Amino acid sequence: MTRRIAVLFTIVFCAAALMPQAAQENSPNRNVGVEAPDLNRDLARMQVLLSQMQKNAAFVSRGDTPLKHEFELEMEMWQILLNDMEKRVNAAEPR
């Protein structure tokens, strides 16, 4: 149960970190050059959290259980999201 709470906390933390970015994307006066370092830092922190989740999933239980499967699905979802965000940052950065 505590692992589930930790996962939920991680999700809430990451969502809160992304909310200001989403608001700025809709702003007509956004400056990508200023935002990119902040977003890159957030992406790096989120990658670290995902790595920690992957390491912790190994300790959930042996074999296939619903909880372990849920962790695997959540980690896959976060990996997809982070890959997409990374592509967007790379596309928006000046060359």
GIWOKA-V579410 format. One record per helix or strand. SS is the DSSP state (H for helix, E for strand). FROM is the first residue (numbers start at 1). TO is the last residue. If there is no record, write none. Layout:
# GIWOKA-V579410
ss = (SS,SS)
from = (FROM,FROM)
to = (TO,TO)
This chain:
# GIWOKA-V579410
ss = (H,H,H)
from = (2,32,66)
to = (25,57,92)
